[in-house]
Amino acid sequence: MTFTVLTFLYWVALLLVTLASLTCAAIAFKLHRQLFAIAAIGGLVVALVLAAVPVGTGPSAFGIVIGMLALALAVVGGGPVAVLALDLATNNSVPPGQHGGIMVLNAGKPAPTMAGVSDLETHEVLRGGVTIGILERLAVAGAILAGFPEAIAVVVAIKGVGRFTELAAAESRERFIIGTLSSLTWACACAALVPMALA
């Protein structure tokens, strides 16, 4: 199919919608606002619908730009989306730690939210989740874009082994599963945008 004005407009629309989703995701990442995370999700859904439309391929520059935008969206947007999923699932019932983790009792029992529990009775688990999530989504989206989705299993295995000793408490297991699945789902959806658009 030849490159037409309609094809050009399609690619411009797809790039603009993806860029708008990335902008909302960046604002959500920076300001921790759920509304922008929801807007980023909506933008990705619209971009995926557009990408599913069978239109002729544009110049290679469009493919490169959409690939870069999708990778950035996967990395930046996954954090706010995972936080949104965790907030919806746990309703902020677990006290947060100072380093991005959660506080649990030393015996692995649920950390009560009421006053009267000393700091010596609790410890923080799942620290460094933001950095790990960024690296995880970069690896997953990069693997899909490189045509090697089998690498996702390696990423999940490394993360699971690395976090294994912190998963004694039910709260930490719950947050680990919800956070990981939402982060991976987001990264896969962002990366899928590119082959769908280029098909």
KOLDO-736181 format. One line per field, with one value per atom (N, C-alpha, C): residue in one letter; x, y, z. Coordinates in nm, 4 decimals. Example, Ala and Ser with C-alpha at 12.3 -4.5 7.8 and 13.67 -1.06 7.14 Angstrom:
<atoms>
resn c(A:A:A:S:S:S);
X c(1.3190:1.2300:1.3200:1.2850:1.3670:1.2900);
Y c(-0.5690:-0.4500:-0.3300:-0.2250:-0.1060:0.0030);
Z c(0.7800:0.7800:0.7800:0.7080:0.7140:0.7870);
</atoms>
This chain:
<atoms>
resn c(M:M:M:T:T:T:F:F:F:T:T:T:V:V:V:L:L:L:T:T:T:F:F:F:L:L:L:Y:Y:Y:W:W:W:V:V:V:A:A:A:L:L:L:L:L:L:L:L:L:V:V:V:T:T:T:L:L:L:A:A:A:S:S:S:L:L:L:T:T:T:C:C:C:A:A:A:A:A:A:I:I:I:A:A:A:F:F:F:K:K:K:L:L:L:H:H:H:R:R:R:Q:Q:Q:L:L:L:F:F:F:A:A:A:I:I:I:A:A:A:A:A:A:I:I:I:G:G:G:G:G:G:L:L:L:V:V:V:V:V:V:A:A:A:L:L:L:V:V:V:L:L:L:A:A:A:A:A:A:V:V:V:P:P:P:V:V:V:G:G:G:T:T:T:G:G:G:P:P:P:S:S:S:A:A:A:F:F:F:G:G:G:I:I:I:V:V:V:I:I:I:G:G:G:M:M:M:L:L:L:A:A:A:L:L:L:A:A:A:L:L:L:A:A:A:V:V:V:V:V:V:G:G:G:G:G:G:G:G:G:P:P:P:V:V:V:A:A:A:V:V:V:L:L:L:A:A:A:L:L:L:D:D:D:L:L:L:A:A:A:T:T:T:N:N:N:N:N:N:S:S:S:V:V:V:P:P:P:P:P:P:G:G:G:Q:Q:Q:H:H:H:G:G:G:G:G:G:I:I:I:M:M:M:V:V:V:L:L:L:N:N:N:A:A:A:G:G:G:K:K:K:P:P:P:A:A:A:P:P:P:T:T:T:M:M:M:A:A:A:G:G:G:V:V:V:S:S:S:D:D:D:L:L:L:E:E:E:T:T:T:H:H:H:E:E:E:V:V:V:L:L:L:R:R:R:G:G:G:G:G:G:V:V:V:T:T:T:I:I:I:G:G:G:I:I:I:L:L:L:E:E:E:R:R:R:L:L:L:A:A:A:V:V:V:A:A:A:G:G:G:A:A:A:I:I:I:L:L:L:A:A:A:G:G:G:F:F:F:P:P:P:E:E:E:A:A:A:I:I:I:A:A:A:V:V:V:V:V:V:V:V:V:A:A:A:I:I:I:K:K:K:G:G:G:V:V:V:G:G:G:R:R:R:F:F:F:T:T:T:E:E:E:L:L:L:A:A:A:A:A:A:A:A:A:E:E:E:S:S:S:R:R:R:E:E:E:R:R:R:F:F:F:I:I:I:I:I:I:G:G:G:T:T:T:L:L:L:S:S:S:S:S:S:L:L:L:T:T:T:W:W:W:A:A:A:C:C:C:A:A:A:C:C:C:A:A:A:A:A:A:L:L:L:V:V:V:P:P:P:M:M:M:A:A:A:L:L:L:A:A:A);
X c(0.0853:0.0000:0.0886:0.0596:0.1432:0.1170:0.2169:0.2075:0.1189:0.0070:-0.0883:-0.1033:-0.1816:-0.2107:-0.2839:-0.3746:-0.4478:-0.3530:-0.2581:-0.1595:-0.0762:-0.0378:0.0405:-0.0372:-0.1654:-0.2485:-0.2672:-0.2796:-0.2911:-0.1677:-0.0499:0.0726:0.0916:0.0566:0.0650:-0.0286:-0.1511:-0.2471:-0.1957:-0.1402:-0.0870:0.0283:0.1168:0.2302:0.1828:0.0852:0.0356:-0.0359:-0.1153:-0.1849:-0.0841:0.0168:0.1199:0.1986:0.2304:0.3017:0.2167:0.0867:-0.0028:-0.0072:-0.0108:-0.0093:0.1213:0.2324:0.3626:0.3695:0.3147:0.3141:0.2343:0.1164:0.0356:0.1075:0.1751:0.2487:0.3642:0.4337:0.5451:0.4955:0.3817:0.3248:0.2819:0.2200:0.1790:0.2998:0.4089:0.5312:0.5916:0.5913:0.6536:0.5687:0.4383:0.3506:0.2705:0.2770:0.2032:0.0531:-0.0008:-0.1435:-0.2099:-0.3091:-0.3767:-0.4546:-0.5052:-0.5832:-0.4989:-0.3728:-0.2852:-0.2474:-0.2386:-0.2135:-0.3305:-0.4522:-0.5712:-0.5742:-0.5354:-0.5304:-0.4266:-0.3124:-0.2088:-0.2602:-0.3344:-0.3932:-0.4917:-0.5757:-0.6704:-0.6011:-0.4913:-0.4151:-0.3552:-0.3042:-0.2474:-0.3548:-0.4719:-0.5815:-0.6186:-0.6292:-0.6616:-0.5515:-0.4248:-0.3126:-0.3158:-0.3495:-0.3570:-0.4707:-0.5829:-0.6943:-0.6532:-0.5860:-0.5375:-0.4376:-0.3486:-0.2465:-0.3072:-0.4251:-0.4909:-0.5575:-0.5708:-0.6339:-0.5377:-0.5812:-0.4918:-0.4711:-0.3642:-0.3283:-0.1872:-0.1561:-0.0237:0.0879:0.2029:0.3170:0.3710:0.4164:0.4741:0.6241:0.6909:0.8364:0.8981:1.0184:1.0841:1.1019:1.1071:1.1221:1.0044:0.8843:0.7673:0.7813:0.8294:0.8491:0.9512:1.0582:1.1613:1.1064:1.0336:0.9791:0.8754:0.7853:0.6848:0.7508:0.8603:0.9337:0.9949:1.0531:1.1127:1.0065:0.8939:0.7855:0.7274:0.7097:0.6538:0.7467:0.8768:0.9729:0.9718:0.9708:0.9661:0.8362:0.7258:0.5964:0.5944:0.6558:0.6619:0.7390:0.8520:0.9386:0.8770:0.8317:0.7826:0.6420:0.5550:0.4155:0.3862:0.4737:0.4468:0.4435:0.5246:0.5275:0.3946:0.3436:0.2135:0.0996:0.1057:0.0013:0.0074:0.1281:0.1426:0.0952:0.1279:0.0828:-0.0697:-0.1285:-0.2744:-0.3368:-0.2804:-0.3327:-0.3199:-0.2064:-0.1859:-0.2813:-0.3024:-0.3952:-0.5371:-0.5779:-0.7121:-0.7272:-0.6203:-0.6282:-0.6163:-0.5296:-0.5018:-0.5680:-0.6176:-0.6827:-0.5937:-0.4620:-0.3631:-0.3698:-0.3933:-0.4074:-0.2742:-0.1656:-0.0336:0.0489:0.1105:0.1876:0.3122:0.3382:0.4558:0.5838:0.6959:0.8264:0.8917:1.0077:1.0789:1.1510:1.1746:1.2546:1.1736:1.0432:0.9598:0.9014:0.9325:0.8785:0.7562:0.7266:0.6159:0.6685:0.5984:0.6371:0.5582:0.6300:0.5660:0.6287:0.5562:0.6095:0.7266:0.8192:0.9390:0.9061:0.7959:0.7595:0.6890:0.6711:0.6032:0.4526:0.4046:0.2614:0.2245:0.0954:0.0561:0.0959:0.1487:0.1837:0.0564:0.0204:-0.1033:-0.0909:-0.2025:-0.2015:-0.2283:-0.2632:-0.2936:-0.1649:-0.1773:-0.0615:-0.0279:0.0911:0.1316:0.2289:0.2672:0.3657:0.4982:0.5996:0.7288:0.7990:0.8917:0.9668:1.0536:1.0862:1.1707:1.0958:0.9627:0.8828:0.8559:0.8884:0.8619:0.9902:0.9859:1.0965:1.0396:1.1190:1.0731:1.1160:1.0218:1.0505:1.0114:1.0562:1.0280:1.0803:1.1994:1.2611:1.3112:1.3265:1.3815:1.2912:1.1602:1.0665:1.0612:1.0830:1.0770:1.1896:1.3108:1.4258:1.4149:1.3760:1.3606:1.2528:1.1424:1.0343:1.0778:1.1560:1.2059:1.2927:1.3844:1.4729:1.3942:1.2974:1.2139:1.1371:1.0726:0.9941:1.0831:1.2002:1.2947:1.3373:1.3657:1.4076:1.2944:1.1740:1.0595:1.0221:1.0055:0.9684:1.0795:1.2041:1.3163:1.3212:1.2915:1.2916:1.1835:1.0654:0.9567:0.9918:1.0410:1.0757:1.1903:1.2785:1.3897:1.3486:1.2238:1.1768:1.2182:1.2443:1.2881:1.2035:1.0714:0.9843:1.0148:1.0912:1.1273:1.2062:1.2712:1.3510:1.2649:1.1340:1.0455:1.0519:1.0603:1.0693:1.1952:1.3040:1.4291:1.4137:1.3510:1.3300:1.2451:1.1358:1.0486:1.1223:1.2014:1.2767:1.3782:1.4503:1.5491:1.4816:1.3699:1.2993:1.2459:1.1884:1.1345:1.2406:1.3545:1.4639:1.5196:1.5330:1.5870:1.4981:1.3689:1.2737:1.2274:1.2735:1.2196:1.2219:1.3317:1.3443:1.2535:1.2000:1.1143:0.9665:0.9333:0.7933:0.7309:0.7830:0.7272:0.5905:0.5740:0.4465:0.3478:0.2207:0.1163:0.1081:0.1280:0.1204:0.2278:0.3472:0.4559:0.4328:0.3787:0.3471:0.2402:0.1382:0.0292:0.0804:0.1578:0.2101:0.3060:0.3860:0.4807:0.4067:0.3033:0.2292:0.1529:0.0796:0.0000:0.0910:0.1955:0.2870:0.3581:0.4055:0.4784:0.3871:0.2691:0.1778:0.1304:0.0968:0.0525:0.1662:0.2876:0.4031:0.4369:0.4356:0.4661:0.3569:0.2307:0.1213:0.1324:0.1638:0.1813:0.2961:0.4093:0.5258:0.4964:0.4279:0.3942:0.2971:0.1981:0.1011:0.1685:0.2595:0.3318:0.4175:0.4889:0.5759:0.4952:0.3766:0.2922:0.2433:0.2441:0.1999:0.2806:0.4101:0.4991:0.4727:0.4781:0.4497:0.3074:0.2125:0.0752:0.0679:0.1367:0.1337:0.2085:0.3148:0.3985:0.3507:0.2520:0.2032:0.1294);
Y c(-0.1187:0.0000:0.1233:0.2173:0.3359:0.4296:0.5149:0.6114:0.7271:0.7476:0.8504:0.9520:1.0549:1.1564:1.0932:0.9997:0.9314:0.8522:0.7847:0.7101:0.8042:0.9161:1.0153:1.0667:1.0988:1.1483:1.0421:0.9181:0.8074:0.8004:0.8057:0.7963:0.9164:1.0332:1.1529:1.1389:1.0915:1.0728:0.9712:0.8611:0.7584:0.8122:0.8868:0.9442:1.0454:1.1284:1.2297:1.1670:1.0630:0.9955:0.9271:0.8642:0.7993:0.9017:1.0131:1.1210:1.1790:1.1950:1.2448:1.1472:1.0173:0.9166:0.9222:0.9385:0.9497:1.0739:1.1843:1.3080:1.2898:1.2292:1.2023:1.1077:1.0079:0.9132:0.9820:1.0714:1.1437:1.2340:1.3000:1.3847:1.2999:1.1855:1.0948:1.0435:1.0145:0.9655:1.0733:1.1969:1.3070:1.3564:1.3734:1.4342:1.3340:1.2062:1.0999:1.1279:1.1619:1.1893:1.0758:1.0124:0.8993:0.9387:1.0597:1.1036:1.0991:1.1387:1.1354:0.9923:0.9038:0.7625:0.7028:0.7384:0.6907:0.7466:0.8745:0.9352:0.8657:0.8273:0.7556:0.6205:0.5517:0.4233:0.4435:0.5456:0.5747:0.6063:0.6834:0.7155:0.5928:0.5001:0.3768:0.2917:0.2859:0.2084:0.2656:0.3986:0.4626:0.4350:0.4430:0.4155:0.2718:0.1775:0.0371:0.0155:0.0839:0.0733:0.1301:0.2452:0.3038:0.2110:0.1518:0.0638:-0.0600:-0.1005:-0.2195:-0.1930:-0.0654:-0.0315:-0.0657:-0.1426:-0.1811:-0.0665:0.0082:0.1198:0.0930:0.1454:0.1241:0.1765:0.1169:0.1589:0.2920:0.3730:0.5020:0.4907:0.6054:0.6043:0.5407:0.4899:0.4213:0.5127:0.6440:0.7380:0.7277:0.7046:0.6898:0.5658:0.4576:0.3355:0.3538:0.4259:0.4507:0.5371:0.6426:0.7331:0.6620:0.5835:0.5130:0.4103:0.3499:0.2560:0.3247:0.4416:0.5163:0.5643:0.6132:0.6581:0.5421:0.4283:0.3114:0.2629:0.2630:0.2201:0.3169:0.4470:0.5467:0.5353:0.5130:0.4977:0.3744:0.2664:0.1433:0.1669:0.2354:0.2552:0.3550:0.4692:0.5767:0.5480:0.4978:0.4813:0.3637:0.2645:0.1444:0.1689:0.2627:0.2927:0.3462:0.4548:0.5057:0.4047:0.3237:0.2227:0.1166:0.0737:-0.0251:0.0320:0.1578:0.2220:0.2320:0.2677:0.2746:0.1383:0.0333:-0.1025:-0.1424:-0.1089:-0.1422:-0.0650:0.0628:0.1425:0.0879:0.0473:-0.0074:-0.1420:-0.2215:-0.3562:-0.3556:-0.2704:-0.2750:-0.1630:-0.0600:0.0531:0.1162:0.1204:0.1809:0.1216:-0.0080:-0.0718:-0.1083:-0.0990:-0.1342:-0.0073:0.0171:0.1400:0.1410:0.2558:0.2646:0.2824:0.2410:0.2607:0.3875:0.4194:0.5415:0.5279:0.4058:0.3828:0.3185:0.3449:0.2951:0.1580:0.0949:-0.0372:-0.0285:-0.1361:-0.1382:-0.1903:-0.1567:-0.1988:-0.3241:-0.4268:-0.5487:-0.5845:-0.6628:-0.7075:-0.8020:-0.8032:-0.8876:-1.0351:-1.0766:-1.2182:-1.2549:-1.1566:-1.1827:-1.1684:-1.1196:-1.0974:-0.9603:-0.9375:-0.8077:-0.6943:-0.5859:-0.4684:-0.3897:-0.3743:-0.3027:-0.1552:-0.0958:0.0466:0.1322:0.0694:0.1466:0.1869:0.2864:0.3337:0.2330:0.2458:0.1582:0.0501:0.0415:-0.0558:0.0162:-0.0306:0.0373:0.0061:0.0939:0.0751:-0.0501:-0.0960:-0.2148:-0.3418:-0.3365:-0.4549:-0.4711:-0.3696:-0.3760:-0.3543:-0.3963:-0.3694:-0.3472:-0.2842:-0.2498:-0.3569:-0.3971:-0.4931:-0.4314:-0.4932:-0.4502:-0.3087:-0.2793:-0.1496:-0.1431:-0.0224:-0.0027:-0.0463:-0.0504:-0.0978:-0.0113:0.1197:0.2102:0.1787:0.1658:0.1375:-0.0002:-0.0979:-0.2333:-0.2360:-0.1638:-0.1592:-0.0965:0.0110:0.0755:-0.0209:-0.0878:-0.1829:-0.3014:-0.3479:-0.4600:-0.4255:-0.3095:-0.2695:-0.2402:-0.1833:-0.1592:-0.2911:-0.3902:-0.5207:-0.5913:-0.5856:-0.6549:-0.5903:-0.4582:-0.3897:-0.4028:-0.3915:-0.4080:-0.5468:-0.6481:-0.7855:-0.8058:-0.7496:-0.7631:-0.6892:-0.5672:-0.4890:-0.5520:-0.6235:-0.6906:-0.8255:-0.8656:-0.9925:-1.1129:-1.0920:-1.2004:-1.2015:-1.2275:-1.2219:-1.3295:-1.4308:-1.5357:-1.4790:-1.3638:-1.3023:-1.2557:-1.2424:-1.2015:-1.3025:-1.4303:-1.5348:-1.5170:-1.4770:-1.4548:-1.3373:-1.2291:-1.1110:-1.1462:-1.2189:-1.2580:-1.3489:-1.4413:-1.5327:-1.4574:-1.3654:-1.2879:-1.2070:-1.1437:-1.0633:-1.1504:-1.2654:-1.3545:-1.4073:-1.4468:-1.4970:-1.3858:-1.2659:-1.1543:-1.1102:-1.1255:-1.0820:-1.1962:-1.3182:-1.4358:-1.4227:-1.3744:-1.3684:-1.2621:-1.1708:-1.0640:-1.0989:-1.2172:-1.2514:-1.3380:-1.3301:-1.4100:-1.3586:-1.2265:-1.1683:-1.1689:-1.1891:-1.1934:-1.0608:-0.9493:-0.8184:-0.8015:-0.8494:-0.8346:-0.9244:-1.0445:-1.1319:-1.0689:-1.0147:-0.9521:-0.8346:-0.7471:-0.6302:-0.6719:-0.7744:-0.8221:-0.8725:-0.9537:-1.0117:-0.9040:-0.8204:-0.7156:-0.6175:-0.5717:-0.4751:-0.5309:-0.6539:-0.7143:-0.7383:-0.7939:-0.8226:-0.6949:-0.5920:-0.4677:-0.4010:-0.4050:-0.3465:-0.4210:-0.5538:-0.6336:-0.6199:-0.6174:-0.6015:-0.4683:-0.3631:-0.2312:-0.2323:-0.2878:-0.2906:-0.3705:-0.4827:-0.5649:-0.4923:-0.4234:-0.3506:-0.2374:-0.1660:-0.0567:-0.1108:-0.2197:-0.2767:-0.3341:-0.3876:-0.4449:-0.3386:-0.2152:-0.1049:-0.0977:-0.1251:-0.1092:-0.2145:-0.3455:-0.4434:-0.4335:-0.3912:-0.3755:-0.2631:-0.1525:-0.0385:-0.0666:-0.1447:-0.1707:-0.2882:-0.3622:-0.4805:-0.4414);
Z c(0.0000:0.0000:0.0000:-0.0820:-0.0929:0.0243:0.0484:0.1571:0.1120:0.1794:0.1419:0.2540:0.2275:0.3291:0.4474:0.4189:0.5256:0.6152:0.5542:0.6317:0.7173:0.6592:0.7337:0.8544:0.8345:0.9435:1.0519:1.0088:1.1045:1.1941:1.1332:1.2107:1.3017:1.2549:1.3394:1.4591:1.4348:1.5443:1.6447:1.5950:1.6844:1.7685:1.7059:1.7792:1.8828:1.8483:1.9413:2.0604:2.0358:2.1458:2.2380:2.1799:2.2618:2.3413:2.2795:2.3484:2.4611:2.4382:2.5428:2.6608:2.6315:2.7381:2.8156:2.7443:2.8095:2.8974:2.8507:2.9296:3.0588:3.0479:3.1673:3.2628:3.2074:3.2912:3.3639:3.2951:3.3567:3.4690:3.4475:3.5527:3.6712:3.6433:3.7514:3.8283:3.7575:3.8217:3.9107:3.8633:3.9363:4.0523:4.0285:4.1282:4.2097:4.1737:4.2438:4.2440:4.1258:4.1121:4.0359:4.0987:4.0373:3.9121:3.9089:3.7941:3.6662:3.6753:3.5591:3.5220:3.6212:3.5916:3.5146:3.5549:3.4839:3.3422:3.3273:3.1939:3.1063:3.1654:3.0897:3.0422:3.1280:3.0893:2.9738:2.9856:2.8788:2.7474:2.7553:2.6349:2.5704:2.6535:2.5981:2.5312:2.5917:2.5321:2.3951:2.3871:2.2589:2.1570:2.2012:2.1101:2.0598:2.1476:2.1058:2.0056:2.0273:1.9325:1.7975:1.7985:1.6738:1.6042:1.6836:1.6265:1.5630:1.6111:1.5564:1.4221:1.3852:1.2572:1.1432:1.0454:0.9356:0.8363:0.8570:0.7698:0.7181:0.6049:0.5470:0.6358:0.6252:0.7050:0.6549:0.7472:0.7136:0.6960:0.6841:0.6749:0.7992:0.7855:0.8976:1.0178:0.9942:1.1058:1.2019:1.1493:1.2348:1.3235:1.2666:1.3447:1.4552:1.4265:1.5275:1.6401:1.6026:1.7042:1.7907:1.7296:1.8093:1.9001:1.8542:1.9390:2.0598:2.0391:2.1500:2.2481:2.1947:2.2822:2.3626:2.2972:2.3665:2.4765:2.4504:2.5526:2.6701:2.6425:2.7503:2.8293:2.7592:2.8262:2.9149:2.8669:2.9475:3.0763:3.0664:3.1825:3.2809:3.2298:3.3169:3.3696:3.2859:3.3238:3.4134:3.4142:3.4927:3.6420:3.6897:3.8327:3.8829:3.8233:3.8668:3.8500:3.7443:3.7234:3.8322:3.8700:3.9771:4.1106:4.1375:4.2615:4.2635:4.1497:4.1403:4.1678:4.1081:4.1310:4.2777:4.3391:4.4803:4.5702:4.5394:4.6199:4.6103:4.4900:4.4728:4.5428:4.5422:4.6004:4.7523:4.8062:4.9503:5.0274:4.9582:5.0240:5.1308:5.1021:5.1927:5.3337:5.3440:5.4745:5.5377:5.4615:5.5143:5.5254:5.6429:5.6590:5.5701:5.5050:5.4178:5.4990:5.4390:5.5009:5.4504:5.5032:5.4650:5.3317:5.2865:5.1658:5.0528:5.0499:4.9417:4.9642:5.0771:5.1060:5.1956:5.2679:5.3633:5.4960:5.6037:5.7374:5.7764:5.8217:5.8711:6.0045:6.0841:6.2119:6.1887:6.2796:6.2656:6.2572:6.3183:6.3138:6.1839:6.0940:5.9688:5.9781:6.0949:6.1121:6.0553:6.0331:5.9780:6.0710:6.0157:6.0939:6.1219:6.2500:6.2804:6.2467:6.2093:6.1764:6.2993:6.4099:6.5299:6.6009:6.6873:6.7629:6.8726:6.9268:7.0357:6.9955:6.8686:6.8234:6.8074:6.8748:6.8683:6.7367:6.6991:6.5762:6.5814:6.7020:6.7162:6.6774:6.6795:6.6488:6.4998:6.4202:6.2771:6.1980:6.0723:5.9808:5.8411:5.7560:5.6218:5.5221:5.4383:5.3312:5.1972:5.0898:4.9526:4.9261:4.9801:4.9549:4.8106:4.7608:4.6270:4.5149:4.5403:4.4390:4.3147:4.3311:4.2160:4.1182:4.1706:4.0843:4.0208:4.1000:4.0466:3.9387:3.9619:3.8640:3.7320:3.7407:3.6186:3.5390:3.6061:3.5379:3.4821:3.5574:3.5144:3.3873:3.3859:3.2684:3.1483:3.1724:3.0631:3.0001:3.0836:3.0325:2.9585:3.0132:2.9519:2.8190:2.8189:2.6950:2.5912:2.6348:2.5425:2.4819:2.5631:2.5132:2.4077:2.4305:2.3325:2.2042:2.2175:2.0989:2.0208:2.0914:2.0246:1.9652:1.9874:1.9330:2.0155:2.1461:2.2335:2.3610:2.3489:2.4665:2.5708:2.5334:2.6298:2.7469:2.7264:2.8322:2.9489:2.9281:3.0373:3.1506:3.1173:3.2207:3.3048:3.2416:3.3145:3.4106:3.3641:3.4485:3.5699:3.5485:3.6592:3.7565:3.7042:3.7913:3.8762:3.8160:3.8914:4.0011:3.9674:4.0664:4.1792:4.1444:4.2460:4.3402:4.2859:4.3694:4.4573:4.4009:4.4764:4.5908:4.5762:4.6789:4.7693:4.7464:4.8139:4.9657:5.0222:5.1686:5.2304:5.1504:5.2032:5.1958:5.1491:5.1232:5.2323:5.3553:5.4643:5.5070:5.5105:5.5520:5.4355:5.4688:5.3657:5.2904:5.3624:5.2982:5.1919:5.2213:5.1242:5.0030:5.0229:4.9092:4.8210:4.8858:4.8111:4.7280:4.7899:4.7181:4.6072:4.6326:4.5321:4.4079:4.4292:4.3162:4.2402:4.3121:4.2455:4.1733:4.2414:4.1805:4.0589:4.0697:3.9584:3.8385:3.8629:3.7514:3.6817:3.7587:3.6962:3.6199:3.6743:3.6073:3.4780:3.4841:3.3651:3.2589:3.3023:3.2069:3.1334:3.2072:3.1464:3.0455:3.0854:2.9964:2.8697:2.8842:2.7671:2.6748:2.7332:2.6506:2.5745:2.6401:2.5732:2.4595:2.4863:2.3830:2.2680:2.2976:2.1917:2.0943:2.1383:2.0527:1.9227:1.9323:1.8154:1.7072:1.7391:1.6332:1.5791:1.6634:1.6139:1.5122:1.5404:1.4490:1.3197:1.3298:1.2121:1.1288:1.1800:1.1073:0.9803);
</atoms>
